[in-house]
Amino acid sequence: MKKFNEIAFFALLTFIFLSIVIIPHVMDDMPNLYLIDRNVIDFSDGWTWEGDGFKKEYSLPYHFDVEDSEPLVIRNTIPEDLPDGSVFATRSVAHSVVVKIDGETIYEMGNDRSQYLGRDLGTFWAFIKTEPEHKGKEIEISLFSYRTVSHGFASKVFVGSESALYAHLFTQNGLWNIFAPVLILLGLLIIFAYFVFGIFREKNRALLYLGFFAFFMGNWFLGESQMLQLLTKNTYYTVRITHLMTLLAPISACFFIRENVPMKKRFFTDFLVTVAIVNAVVTLGLEYFNILGLTDTVDMTMVLIVFILLYYLGILLIESFLYKNQKALRELKFLSIVFVSGIVEITVYYINGQLVTSHFLHIGVLVYIVLMIVSQFQDYMDRKRIREEREYYAKMAYTDILTGGYNRAKYLEDMEKITEPGGVVIVQVDTDRLKYINDCFGHSAGDLAIIDTYQVVENNFAHVGETYRIGGDEFAVIVENTATAEEVDAIIEKVKKDVEIKDKEREYTFSISLGFAEYEASLDADLYSTAVRADHKMYEDKRRHRQFRTDSPVG
């Protein structure tokens, strides 16, 4: 029945999937319930520009030869058959945009400098809503930018319903729309993992800075996606996030490489980080005081990024082949992917007049981050294995195999660690008649007697001190300022009661001897002297036991 149900489930799943794909094409007369209008018209032809004594038609996009102090003014005629409620859309590339219809201003954005930092508002989509009475009238678009590459440039113009234009903007990027959010989420997950899984305890921040780098690059690409106006009302974030991330991303990348790759020489690496930080501070300061905007200083930042890439390629080459640094070689291979994709991206960016970006850097950064995540995971697992092995061997070095407690080596180490012995109590313990138990009941019984001794002492002293097996049948307890001598005496009485209970469970007579002493500066040169006094008291206790048990030899 189980097998039948599984087959039926997958058959049903296949049928439903095929019905969704096939039926709409077979029944092409089904009513259209799609809520988004996809009818977008490219309204980029027939735009006129009047120069000195001439008037000429142009198709957009186009870069007009306009005086630096003059806005670009282009005009066209709104079609008579334009559907009611249509919207004109054009992309401002660091322009202020003023739109007039029949001489009346119906849209203004970016021309009031008191409303934003810097010399331009930034890059954004201008949506100009029309009314039915606008049909057949002249539409005039004025564009002005302080950036040389943007001044005189006019992007394409589209016409359609608002929802159609949103859909058009979204479908322009296709699957690239999910790239930036995925990269942002990936960066946040890496940062989350760094703290939640305790990786921060290793005092290596490579994974943390990799998370920041992924987060910054994701935001950078999200700004380039032209979709932020659909996602947030935060204008500053919409128009400045790309430029802000170009300031932060190289800093996080430098920090990551510094943490991830051990190098012989590091001074210039730190100097580069300082330069990147200073560049960010100066750039932000220039915009804050309305001297230069982030868009004006982007060239300086891009030069710095290229220089940082070239520096790391050079230094990683030296580390890889001169010093045989395998981590540097791995980083060199991965970073080369970003370098090549970045060079292609920058080349395309400047070929297109610094107006259009591509996806080469997206691919390079994604590949780099994925490879580094895998690499970091492998490094983490290697470090974890080495740490566990070190902890295991350290534990074995300090663990008594029979009882599972601490051994003499750990006892001596802990004694040496105590620099202020005042108030420390040493308890000495011995298993009575161990030789007699071994000879008459076997060594397995003798081992059990040793284990019983450790357990009754550990169970009672665990909350105030550490118990150690320091010899065959000898044990010690260090009570370090957690109990007074009177409290230790009370605990010993509890130990004796537990020994009596344990004695009734064994076929042989089970007992132990105990003695303790508190460090006294007037009597003890060190804690070992205190241990000797405790040992003497333990033997006094053993002699008392011997008086009551003269029928059996005492080991």
N, C-alpha and C positions, 0 to 999 in steps of 0.2 A: 504493500500500500504506500509506503514511504517513497519508493522508487517511482511509482505511478504518479504521485502528487508532484514530485519534482519535475518530471517530464511534462506534465500538464501545465505546471506553472510557467516554465520556459517557453512552451508552445504558445500559451496565452499571451505572454509578454511579447513574443515575436509578432503575433497577429495584430496586437494593438499598435505596436510601433509602425508596422507596415500600413495599417489603416490610416494613421495620422499622416504618413508620407504620401500615400498613393491616392486616397479618396478625394482630397481637394483638387487633384489634377484631373481625375476622371469626371467629377461633377463640377465642371468649371462655371456652372451657373449658380453656385451657392452664393448667398448674399454676403457682402463684404461688411464685416463688423470691426475692422481694424480702426483703432481710434486715432492713429497718427497719420496726418496728411503727409505724403512723401513727395508732393508736387512742388519742386523747387526749380525756379527759372534762373539761369545764368544771365544776369543783366549787366554784363561787362562790356558790351559793344555800344558804339554810338555816343560815347562821352566826348564832349568838346572842351578844348582848352584855348583860351585866348591869350596870345602873347603880344609882343610889340608889333601891332599892326597886322596881326593875322589871327585866324580862327581855324582850328583843324580838329578832325575827329580822331579818336584813339580807342583802342581796345585795352581793357585792363586785364592783368596788372601792367603798370607802366611806370617808368621813372622819368619824370618831367624835369627839365632844366629850369628850375625856379630859383630866383634870388634868395639868398640865405635869410633875409629879413622879411620876405613876403610869403604868405600862405599859398598853397596850391589850391586853386579853385577850378573845379570841373563841373560840367552841367550836362543834363540829359532831359529827355521828355518822358514823363510817366505814361505808360500805355493806357489807351482808353478802355481796353478789355481787361484791365487789372482786376482780379477778384476783390470784393469788399473785404476789408480787414487785413490786407496784405502788409507785409513787413519787409523793408529793405535791410539787408545785413552786409556790413563790410568790416574788415579787420583793420583796426588801428595798430600800426607798428610804431609805438612811442609817439603817436600824433595826438594833438588836440583835434576834435571833430566838431564841426558846426554844420548843420544841415538846414537848408531853407527850401521851402516849396512856395513858388510864386512870390518870392521875396520875403516870406514870413518864416522866422526861425522856429523850427519845431523840435530841434534836438541840439543840445550842447553838452560836450563832455571833454574834460581835460584842459579847458582854456582858462579856468580859474585856479591859479597857482596857489592861492591861499588854502585850498582844500586838500593839498597833498604835498609830500616831501619831494625834493628834487626838482629838476627842470621839466620833467614830463610825468604824466600820470602813469604811463606804462603801456603795455600791449593788451588790447582788449577787443571784444566784438561790439560793434555799435549796431543796435537794433532800432530802426526808425519806423515807427508805426504810421500808417497812412489812413486817410479818411476818404470816403467815396467822392467828395468834392475835389480831391487832389488829382483825379484822373485827367490826363491830357495837359497838365501843367508842368512847368519847368522845375526840376529838382536840382539844387546846387549843393555840392559837398566841398567844404573848405577844410584842408588838412595842413597842420603846421607842426614841425618837429625841430628841436635843437640839434638832433643827431644828424650828421651829414649823410649817413647811409639811408636814413629814413625820410629826410626832407625831400619833398618832391615825388615821393613814391605813393602810388595809389593801388590798393589791393583790389581783387575782384569784388563785384557787387552781386548779391543774390537776392531774389524776391520769392516770397512764399508766405504761407501762414507761419505763425510763431512756432507751432509744434513741428511743422515740416522742416523749418530751419534748424531746430534743435536736433531732430533726427538726422538731418544732413550733416551737421557738425559731428555728431556722434559716429556716423558711419564712415566719415572721411578717414578716421584712424583705424576702424575695424577692430581687430583683436588687440591692437596696441592700446586701446582704452583700458584694458585690464592690466597692462604691464606695470604701470606706475603704482596703482594700488597694491598689487601683489608684492612689489619690491618694498613698499612702505611697510606692509604687514610682515614681510620677511624680516626686515630690520627690527621691528618691534618684538617679534618672537625671539630673535637672537638676543636682544637686550634682556627680555623676560627670562630666557633660559640661563643667561649669565648669572642672574641674581637668585632665581628660584632653585636651580640645581646646585647652588653653592660653588660655582666655578670661580667666583670672586675670591674665595679663600686661598686660591693658588697664587694670588698676588701677580697674576699675569692678565693684563686687560686687553689682550689681542681680540678676543671674541666680542668684548664690549665695544671696542672701536670699529670692528667690522659691522656690528649692528647699527652703529651711528652712521657709518658710511653708506650702508644699504638704505637706511631711512632718509638720509640727505639726498642721495641720488634718486630715490623714488619720488621725493617732493620736487626735485629738479625736473624730472621727466613729466611729472603731473602738470607743472607749470607750462611746459612746452606743448602739452597735449591740446591746449586751447579749450579745455573743457571745464576749467575751474569756475567760470561764471554760472555753470549749471549746478555746481556742487556747494558753493558757499557765497554768502553775502559779504564776506570780509574782503573789501576792495584791496587793502594793502597786501594781504596774502595772495590774492589773485594776480596782481600786477608785479609783485616784487619777489615772490617765492623762488623763481628760477635764479635770479641774481643773488639772493641771499644764500642759496644752496651752493652756488659757485664759490662763495667765500668760505663756507664751512666744510664742504666735501674734501678739498685737498688737505685741510688740517687733520680731519679724522683719518684720512688715508695715510698720512705721515705717521700719526700715532700708532696706527695698526701695524705698519711695517716695522716700526721701531720695536714694538712689543713682540712681534711675531718672528723676526729674524735677528738672531744674535750677530753682531758685526764687530770688527776690530776697531773701526773708527766711527765715532758717533757725533762729534762736535758739529760738523756741518749739517747733519741731519736735524739736530735741535735748532740750529741757526735758521734752517729753512722753515721750520714750524713757527719760529718767532717772526720771520718775514711774512708768512701767510697770515698770522694773527695781526701783525701791524697793518698789513694791507687791508684786512677786514675792518679794523678799527678806523683807519684813515678814510676808507671808502664810505663807511657808514657816517662818519663825522662830516664829510663833505656834503653828503645828502642832507643830513640833519640840519646843517646850517645853510642849506639852499645854495651851495656853491657849485657843486656838480652832482648829478643824479647817479644812481647805480648803473643806469644804462650808458652813461657817459664814460664810466670807468671800467666797463666790462672788458675792453681790450687789454687793459693792464692786468686784470685778473686772469684772462685767458693766457697771456704770455707767461705769467707766473706758474700756472698749471702745467703748461708745456715744459717749462724749465724744471719743475719738480719731477715730472715724468722722465725727462732726459737724465737728470741727476741720478734718480733711483735706478734707471737702466744701467748707467755707467757704474755706479757703486756696487750694484748687484753682480755685474759682470766681473768686477775685481774680486768680490767676495767669493764668487762661484769658482773661478778658474785660478786665482792666485792663492786663496786660502782654502780651497776645496770645501766651501761651506754649502752643504747639501740643501739646507733650508733656503739659503739665498738663491740657489739654482732653481728650486721649485718656485719661489716667489718671482724670479726673473721670467720664467716661462709663462706664469699666469698674468703677470703685469704686462708682458709683451702684447697680450690679447687686447688689453685696455688701450695700450699705447697705439697700436695699429688702428683700432677702431676709432680712437680719439683723433688721430691725425686725419683719417678719412672724413670724420665728422666735421672737424674744423675746416678742412679744405673745401668740403661741400658748402659749409656755412659761408665762407668768404667768397666762393665762386658765385653763390646766390645773392651776393651783396649784403650779407649779414641779416638777411630777412627771412630765410627759410631754413629750418633744421630738418635733419633726417633721422634715421633709426640706427645708424651704425654704432654709435656710442651706447645706445640701449642694449644692443646685443652683446657688445664687448663687456659692459659692466655686469650684465646678468650672468654671463659665462664665468667671469672672474669671481663674482660673489658665490656662485654655486660651487665652483672649484675650491674656493677658500673655506666654505662651510664644511665641505667634505674633508678637506685637509685639517681644519681645526678639530673636527670630530675625531679623526684618526690620531692627531696629536694628544687630544684629551684622553682618549682610551689608552694610548701608550703611557702617558703620565700617570693615569689611574693604575695601570698594571704595575708600573715601577713603584708607585707609592704603596700599593697593597703588598707587593713583594718585600719592600723595605720594612713596612709595618709588621709583616709576618715574621721576618727574620729577627726584627727587634723584639717582637713579642716572644719568639722562641728563645732568644738570648736571655730574657728576663723571666721566663716561665718555668716553674717546676713541673716536670712531666707527670709525676704521680698525682699531685694534688690539684694541678691546674692553677695554683696561686703563684705569687712572686717567689723568686729564688734568692740565693745569697748575693748574686751579682746586683740584682735590683736593690737589695737591702743596703749594700755598701754604697751604691750610687745615691740612694735617697738620703743616707746618713750624711754624705758629703755635701748635698744640696742645702742642708740646714745650716744657715749662717748665724741665726739667732736662736741658740738652744734653750733659752730661758722658758720654763713652763713645759718643756718636752718630757714625756714619760716613756720609758722603755720597759716593755714587758717581755720576760724570757719564759719559754714554755718547753717542757720536755715530756716525751711519752715514756711512762714508767714500764720497766721490765720488757723492753722490745726484744732483747736477745732471747729471753725466756719464751716469749710468744712465738718467735721465729723457730726456735729449737723444738718446742712441744706441739705447736699447732700449724707450723708451715709458714713459708715466707708470704704466701697470699694473705694469711691472717695478720702477719706483721705489716704488710702494706695497708690492709684495712685499718689497722690501729693508727697508722700514720695519717691516713685520710680522715679518720674520725677525729683525731686531734686537731687537724687543720680546720675541719668544718665547725666544730664547736667553738673554737677560738674566733674564726672568721665571722660566724653568725652573730656573735656577741659584740665583737669589736669593729665591725664594718662601718658603723655609723660614726666612729670617732677616730679610727686609724687604719693603717695598712698592716696586713699579716704576711709574714715571710717564712718560708722553710729555709733555714740557714745551715742545716746539717741533716744527718740521717734521721734522727728523732728529735731534732732541736728546731724550735720556732721562735720568732721574735715579732713583737708588735711595736710599731712606732706611733705614739699618740702625740700629735704635733699641735699643742695649744688648743685642743678641742674638748678636753676633759681634765678635771682636777684629779689629784691623787686619790681623794675620797671617792670620786665617781669611778675611777679605775678599779678601786678596791671593791666597789659594789658590783661592777661588771664581772670581776673575777669570781665573786660568789655565785653569780648566775651561771658562769662557765662550769663551776664545780657541780651545780645541780644538773646541768645538761650532761655532764660526764657520768653522773650516777644513773641517769636514764639510759644512756648509751651502754653502760656496763651491764645492765640487765638484759640487753638485746644480744650480747656477745657470749660465746661459749667460754671465753677466757676472761680473766679479770682485767678490766680496762680502767686505767686511771692516768692522770697527768699531774705534773708538778709545775707550779707557777711562782714567779717572783717579779716584782717591779720596783723601779726606782725613778724618781724625778730628778732632773738635772739640777745640781746645786753648784754654783760657781766656786764656792769655798772648798768643795770636795772633789769636783771633777775637772780634769784638764780639758776634756772634750766629752762628746756624747758616748764615745767608746768606753770611757771610764764609767759613765752612768750605766751602760750595758753590763759592765763587769759587776757593778754593785747589784744590779737586778739578777744577774746570774747567780751570785752568792745567795741571794734570798730564795731563788728557785731551788738551789740545792738544800737549803734549810727546809723547805717544804718537802723535798724528796726524802730527807732523813726522817721527817715526821711520818711519812707514808711507810717507811721501812719498819718503824717501830710497831705499826699495826699489822704488818704483813711479813712477819719473820719466817713464815713457812715457804716463801717463794723468793728466789734470787731477784735482785733488782738490776736491770740493765742500764 
